[in-house]
Amino acid sequence: MAQQRREEEMVVMFPYMAQGHIIPFLTLALQIEQRFGYKIIFVNTPLNIKKLHSSLPPNSSISLIELPYCSTDHGLPPDSENTDTLPYPLICNLLTSTLSLKPYFEQLILDLTKQQGHPPLCIITDMFFGWTIDIAKDMNIFHAVFNSGGAYGMGVYYSMWTNLPHTKMIRTNSHYQTSLKSQLSNLLRNANSTDSWSKYIQKYLPLWFKSDGFLLNTIEELDQTGLKYFRRNFGGRPVWPILPAFMYRKKFTSDDGVVHSIRSQKKSGIDPERCIEWLDNCSENSVLFVSFGSQNTISSLQMTELAIGLEASGKNFIWVVRPPVEFDISEEFRSEWLPTGYEDRIKRQNIGIIIHKWAPQLEILSHKSTCAFLSHCGWNSVLESLSHGVPLLGWPLSGEQHYNSKLLEEEVGVCVEIGRGTTGEVKNENIKNGIELVMGGSEKGVEMRKKAFEVKEMIKNATREDEGFKGGAVKAIDDFINAALFMRK
């Protein structure tokens, strides 16, 4: 009877249309399905759902449901349903267009309730989808916001965006003002409460506090300051640092024993086997991995400085090069983006690999030759790096990345920031010095690598479940489900 009851329960999940949101949601969906046996309804727009079919393990019964959506109705190019296909200025159009999904989502919940004979056990939606909360409340369904970021970064992000406009400085020290302003993304620096992004964020993010609970993609030991902020300000509602247990394995074993990856199904810009073979021929802890994520990039001038700094450091590197901000994000690679003869020179000297578009990131970070990660400090990349004990060189570009970098450098001690944003000046000499600091034999570099290993162990323990032991993230997901079941009673 208990097993039958579990199979009758439904959990509806609805992430924002971005890889950095969809993949953590899918990981959580698989964890809930595997751990509790519940039926998962995973909702998104047609093109995102189509891509997800190949991401599911063969033994998963997750239902992928499309909501009607046409990008051209919202001033977007045809077939643009994910941030990774859009230039940054159009991402706001994608965000505001999600309101068109509200009636379809509401009807879906009504239809599921009718088909099942009772409403879903809970609805888990994205941080940007505060408008789903009233739908859940009207039907007396437990609702949780799942934020795929960390608590510290998202706490600052929330505070900054909901307290606009930022027109005054308390201190008058010019260096302090310059430093503080540089911690603002371009979008936030120009926000004034009347622009489209500000209006959407200020209307729908505060709705978090009407939800029944808040799920964060982090662990207690790494993110105490941020978690304290949310618990203090969330009106007594529970805040669960769940860090889906398989997030850092990102692999599931099917019934026939085949290991199945649930990472993005994007075609890599390099044969993964060739990449691993190159790493195998490098010394242990000798390679720097450079990548700015799925929707971020730097300017042409910054790219040139980075290229020079990498070469001058004398370290082996793997660099994922995407079009500079001045170009279309989907454009094919141009040699003019790099110094004359750069790619041929690097290849001839065998000191690096330059990958166009996408790289097998998890395989690179887990390799023993990888020593450090020059990253935009997107939270998923941060956790992938630290779960393998790899320290970071930070170059935050957008969103809450500036605050992630601050947390990692000032509180955790696993990061050195070498650049900030797409408009600031970044010198190749500073890049070279940062690389040498983190990867060299200095006391600072050794300490950073030691702390990164300690965080790796924290993550391992938080997601571990053995006989007589249950990690904090495992306890949190159990507590979350129990809260939803309690409301059902």
C-alpha positions in Angstrom: 0.0 0.0 0.0 2.8 2.4 0.9 4.6 1.7 -2.4 1.3 2.2 -4.3 0.8 5.5 -2.5 4.3 6.7 -3.5 3.7 5.9 -7.1 0.5 7.9 -7.0 2.2 11.0 -5.8 3.2 13.6 -8.4 5.9 16.3 -8.2 5.8 19.0 -10.8 9.0 20.8 -11.7 9.4 23.9 -13.8 12.9 25.6 -14.3 13.8 28.8 -16.2 14.9 28.3 -19.7 18.7 28.3 -19.2 21.2 25.4 -18.9 22.4 26.6 -15.5 18.8 26.2 -14.2 17.6 23.2 -16.2 20.4 20.8 -15.4 20.2 21.3 -11.6 16.4 20.9 -11.8 16.8 17.6 -13.8 19.4 16.3 -11.3 16.9 17.1 -8.5 14.1 15.4 -10.4 16.1 12.2 -10.9 17.1 12.2 -7.2 13.4 12.6 -6.1 12.3 9.9 -8.5 15.1 7.5 -7.5 14.8 8.2 -3.7 11.1 8.4 -3.2 9.6 6.7 -6.3 7.3 9.6 -7.1 6.1 10.5 -10.6 7.9 13.5 -11.8 6.3 16.0 -14.3 9.1 18.1 -15.8 7.7 21.2 -17.6 9.3 23.5 -20.1 9.0 25.0 -23.6 9.0 22.7 -26.7 12.6 23.0 -27.8 14.0 22.5 -24.3 11.9 19.5 -23.7 13.0 18.0 -27.1 16.6 18.3 -26.0 15.9 16.8 -22.6 14.6 13.5 -24.0 18.2 12.3 -24.7 19.3 13.4 -21.3 17.2 11.0 -19.3 18.5 7.6 -18.2 16.8 4.7 -19.9 15.2 3.5 -16.6 13.7 6.9 -15.7 9.9 7.4 -16.0 10.0 11.2 -15.8 7.3 12.8 -17.9 8.5 15.7 -20.0 5.7 18.1 -20.7 5.7 21.0 -23.3 4.0 24.3 -22.7 3.1 26.2 -25.9 5.6 28.9 -26.7 6.7 30.9 -29.8 9.8 33.0 -29.4 9.0 35.4 -32.3 5.8 36.5 -30.4 8.2 38.1 -27.9 10.7 39.9 -30.1 13.1 37.0 -30.1 14.7 35.2 -33.0 13.0 32.0 -34.3 13.6 28.9 -32.1 15.1 30.9 -29.3 13.9 29.2 -26.1 17.1 29.1 -24.0 19.6 31.8 -22.9 22.5 30.0 -24.4 21.2 30.8 -27.9 20.6 34.5 -27.2 22.9 37.6 -27.1 22.8 39.1 -23.6 20.6 42.1 -24.5 17.8 39.8 -25.5 17.8 37.6 -22.3 15.4 40.1 -20.7 12.9 39.5 -23.5 13.1 35.8 -22.7 12.6 36.4 -19.0 9.5 38.6 -19.4 8.1 36.3 -22.1 7.7 33.5 -19.5 4.5 35.3 -18.2 2.9 34.0 -21.4 3.3 30.5 -20.0 1.1 31.2 -16.9 -2.3 30.2 -18.3 -0.8 27.0 -19.8 0.9 26.0 -16.6 -2.3 26.6 -14.6 -4.3 24.5 -17.0 -1.7 21.7 -16.8 -2.0 21.6 -13.0 -5.8 21.4 -13.3 -5.6 18.6 -15.9 -3.1 16.6 -13.8 -5.3 17.0 -10.7 -8.3 15.7 -12.7 -6.4 12.8 -14.2 -4.9 11.7 -10.9 -7.9 12.3 -8.8 -5.9 14.5 -6.4 -3.5 17.5 -6.8 0.3 17.0 -7.1 2.2 16.5 -3.8 4.2 19.7 -4.6 5.2 22.1 -7.2 8.9 23.1 -7.5 9.6 26.1 -9.6 12.4 28.4 -10.6 13.5 31.6 -8.7 12.2 33.6 -11.6 8.8 32.1 -11.6 7.2 33.7 -8.5 4.0 33.9 -10.5 3.5 30.1 -10.1 3.1 30.5 -6.3 -0.5 31.8 -6.5 -1.4 28.9 -8.8 -0.2 26.5 -6.1 -1.9 28.4 -3.3 -5.2 28.5 -5.1 -5.2 24.7 -5.3 -3.7 24.1 -1.8 -0.6 22.5 -3.2 2.8 22.7 -1.4 5.1 25.1 -3.3 8.9 25.4 -3.1 11.2 27.7 -5.0 14.4 25.9 -6.1 17.3 28.3 -6.6 20.1 26.7 -8.6 22.6 29.3 -7.2 24.3 29.5 -3.8 22.8 31.2 -0.8 25.4 34.0 -0.4 25.4 35.1 -4.0 21.6 34.9 -4.4 21.1 36.7 -1.1 23.2 39.7 -2.3 21.5 39.5 -5.7 18.1 39.6 -4.2 19.0 42.5 -1.9 20.6 44.6 -4.7 17.7 44.1 -7.1 14.9 44.7 -4.7 16.4 47.9 -3.2 16.8 49.9 -6.4 17.8 52.5 -7.4 21.4 52.6 -6.0 22.2 56.3 -6.4 24.0 57.1 -3.2 27.2 56.1 -1.5 27.6 56.2 2.2 31.4 56.5 2.1 33.3 59.1 0.1 36.6 57.2 -0.4 37.0 57.1 -4.2 38.8 53.8 -4.2 36.0 52.2 -2.2 33.4 53.6 -4.5 35.2 52.3 -7.6 35.6 48.9 -6.0 32.0 48.7 -5.0 30.7 49.8 -8.4 32.8 47.2 -10.1 31.0 44.5 -8.2 27.8 45.4 -10.0 27.0 43.6 -13.3 26.5 45.9 -16.3 22.7 45.2 -16.0 22.5 46.1 -12.3 24.8 49.2 -12.7 22.4 50.6 -15.3 19.2 49.5 -13.6 16.9 52.3 -12.3 13.6 50.5 -11.4 11.9 51.5 -14.6 13.7 49.2 -17.1 12.1 45.9 -18.0 14.5 43.7 -16.1 14.1 45.7 -12.9 10.3 45.8 -13.1 10.1 42.0 -13.6 12.6 41.2 -10.8 11.1 43.6 -8.3 7.6 42.3 -8.9 8.3 38.5 -8.9 11.3 37.8 -6.7 9.6 39.1 -3.5 6.9 36.5 -4.1 9.5 33.9 -2.9 8.3 34.8 0.6 4.8 33.5 -0.2 6.2 30.0 -1.0 6.1 27.2 1.5 9.9 26.6 1.4 13.1 27.5 -0.3 15.5 25.0 -1.8 19.1 26.1 -2.4 21.8 24.4 -4.5 24.5 24.5 -1.8 25.6 22.9 1.5 25.6 24.2 5.0 29.4 24.1 5.6 30.2 26.1 2.5 27.5 28.8 2.6 26.7 29.6 6.2 26.5 33.4 5.8 24.0 33.2 2.9 21.9 30.6 4.6 21.7 32.7 7.7 20.4 35.6 5.5 17.6 33.6 4.0 16.6 32.0 7.3 16.5 35.4 8.9 14.5 37.0 6.2 12.2 34.1 5.0 9.5 34.6 7.6 10.1 31.4 9.5 9.7 29.3 6.4 12.1 26.4 6.0 15.3 26.9 3.9 16.8 23.6 2.7 20.4 23.4 1.3 19.8 20.3 -0.7 22.7 20.2 -3.2 21.2 17.2 -5.2 23.3 14.3 -4.2 24.2 13.2 -7.8 25.0 16.7 -8.9 28.7 16.1 -8.9 28.5 12.6 -10.3 26.0 13.7 -13.0 25.7 10.0 -13.9 23.1 7.4 -13.2 23.4 3.7 -13.7 20.5 2.1 -15.7 19.1 -1.3 -15.0 21.6 -2.9 -17.5 24.6 -1.3 -15.6 25.2 1.4 -18.2 26.3 4.7 -16.8 24.3 7.6 -18.3 25.3 11.2 -18.3 22.7 13.9 -17.6 24.9 16.9 -18.6 23.9 19.2 -21.4 23.7 17.3 -24.7 25.5 20.0 -26.6 28.1 18.7 -29.0 31.6 19.2 -27.7 34.0 21.4 -29.7 36.6 18.6 -29.2 36.6 14.9 -29.1 36.5 14.2 -25.4 38.9 11.2 -25.8 41.4 13.5 -27.5 41.1 16.0 -24.7 41.6 13.3 -22.0 44.6 11.9 -24.0 46.2 15.3 -24.0 45.6 15.6 -20.2 47.0 12.1 -19.7 50.3 13.3 -21.2 50.5 16.3 -18.8 52.0 16.2 -15.3 49.8 16.1 -12.3 48.4 19.5 -11.2 49.9 21.2 -14.2 46.9 22.4 -16.3 44.7 25.4 -16.1 41.1 25.1 -17.4 39.6 28.3 -18.8 35.9 28.7 -19.5 33.2 31.4 -18.9 30.1 29.2 -19.0 27.2 28.7 -21.4 26.1 32.3 -21.8 29.0 34.5 -20.7 32.0 35.8 -22.6 34.5 38.7 -22.5 35.4 41.6 -24.8 37.8 41.4 -27.7 40.4 43.4 -25.9 40.1 41.3 -22.8 40.4 38.1 -24.9 43.7 39.4 -26.3 45.0 40.2 -22.8 43.9 36.7 -21.6 45.7 35.0 -24.5 48.9 36.9 -23.8 48.7 36.2 -20.1 48.1 32.5 -20.6 51.1 32.1 -22.9 53.3 34.2 -20.7 52.5 32.1 -17.6 54.2 29.1 -19.2 51.5 26.8 -17.8 49.6 24.2 -19.8 46.0 25.2 -20.4 42.7 24.2 -22.0 40.7 27.3 -23.1 37.1 27.3 -24.2 36.9 30.3 -26.6 33.5 31.7 -27.4 32.7 34.8 -29.5 33.6 38.1 -27.7 30.7 40.3 -26.5 30.9 42.4 -29.6 29.9 39.4 -31.8 26.9 37.2 -32.1 27.1 34.5 -29.4 26.3 31.7 -31.9 29.0 32.9 -34.5 31.6 30.5 -35.7 35.2 30.9 -34.4 37.4 33.6 -36.0 41.1 33.5 -35.7 41.1 37.3 -35.5 39.8 37.1 -32.0 43.2 35.9 -30.9 46.7 37.4 -31.4 48.2 36.7 -34.9 49.4 33.1 -35.2 48.3 32.3 -31.6 46.4 29.1 -32.1 49.1 27.6 -34.4 51.8 28.6 -32.0 50.1 27.0 -29.0 49.4 23.8 -30.9 53.0 23.6 -32.2 54.5 24.1 -28.8 51.9 21.6 -27.3 51.3 23.8 -24.3 47.5 24.1 -24.7 44.3 23.2 -26.4 41.9 25.9 -27.7 38.3 24.6 -27.9 35.6 26.4 -29.9 32.2 26.5 -28.3 31.8 23.6 -25.8 34.1 21.4 -23.7 33.7 18.2 -21.7 34.0 20.3 -18.5 33.4 17.6 -15.9 35.9 15.3 -17.4 38.5 18.0 -17.5 37.9 19.1 -13.9 38.0 15.6 -12.6 41.4 14.8 -14.3 44.5 14.6 -12.1 46.4 16.9 -14.4 44.0 19.8 -13.8 45.3 22.2 -11.1 43.0 25.3 -11.4 39.9 26.7 -13.1 39.7 30.3 -14.5 36.0 30.7 -14.3 33.2 33.3 -14.5 32.1 31.9 -11.0 28.7 30.7 -12.1 27.5 28.6 -9.2 27.3 25.3 -11.1 30.8 25.7 -12.4 32.0 26.6 -8.9 30.6 23.5 -7.4 31.8 21.2 -10.2 35.3 22.6 -9.6 35.3 22.4 -5.8 33.7 19.0 -5.8 37.0 17.8 -7.5 39.2 19.9 -5.2 40.1 22.4 -7.9 40.7 26.0 -6.8 39.6 29.0 -8.9 40.8 32.1 -10.6 37.7 34.3 -10.7 36.5 36.5 -13.5 32.8 37.2 -12.7 30.7 38.6 -15.5 27.0 38.8 -14.7 24.2 37.8 -12.4 25.3 36.9 -8.9 28.8 35.8 -10.1 30.5 38.8 -8.5 29.2 37.8 -5.1 30.1 34.2 -5.6 33.7 35.3 -6.3 33.7 37.5 -3.2 32.5 34.6 -1.0 35.1 32.2 -2.5 38.0 34.6 -2.1 37.2 36.3 1.2 35.4 33.6 3.2 36.3 30.2 1.8 39.8 31.0 0.5 39.7 29.0 -2.7 39.7 31.8 -5.3 41.7 34.7 -6.5 39.9 37.2 -8.6 41.9 38.4 -11.7 39.2 40.2 -13.7 35.7 41.6 -13.4 33.0 42.3 -16.0 33.3 42.9 -19.7 34.1 46.6 -19.6 36.9 46.8 -17.0 40.6 46.9 -17.9 42.3 43.5 -17.4 46.1 43.4 -17.9 47.9 40.3 -19.2 50.5 40.8 -16.4 47.8 40.5 -13.7 46.5 37.4 -15.4 50.0 35.8 -15.5 50.6 36.7 -11.9 47.3 35.2 -10.8 48.0 32.0 -12.6 51.4 31.7 -11.1 50.0 32.4 -7.6 47.4 29.7 -7.7 49.3 27.1 -9.6 52.8 27.7 -8.3 54.6 26.7 -5.1 53.8 29.9 -3.1 52.3 29.6 0.3 49.1 31.1 -0.9 48.8 28.7 -3.8 49.4 25.7 -1.6 46.9 26.9 1.0 44.2 27.4 -1.7 44.7 23.9 -3.0 44.5 22.6 0.5 41.2 24.5 1.2 39.8 23.3 -2.1 40.4 19.7 -1.1 38.7 20.4 2.2 35.6 21.7 0.4 35.7 18.6 -1.8 35.4 16.5 1.3 32.6 18.7 2.6 30.6 18.2 -0.5 31.3 14.4 -0.5 30.1 14.2 3.1 27.0 16.3 2.6 25.8 14.1 -0.3 26.8 10.8 1.3 24.5 8.2 2.7 25.8 5.1 4.3 24.6 2.7 7.0 24.2 4.9 10.1 25.2 8.1 8.3 23.2 10.6 6.3 24.8 13.8 5.0 23.3 17.2 5.5 22.1 17.6 1.9 20.4 14.1 2.1 18.7 15.0 5.3 17.5 18.3 3.8 15.8 16.6 0.8 14.1 14.2 3.2 12.9 17.1 5.4 11.6 18.9 2.3 9.5 15.9 1.2 8.3 15.3 4.7 7.1 18.9 4.9 5.1 18.5 1.6 3.6 15.3 3.0 2.7 16.9 6.2 0.8 19.7 4.4 -1.0 17.0 2.4 -2.3 15.5 5.7 
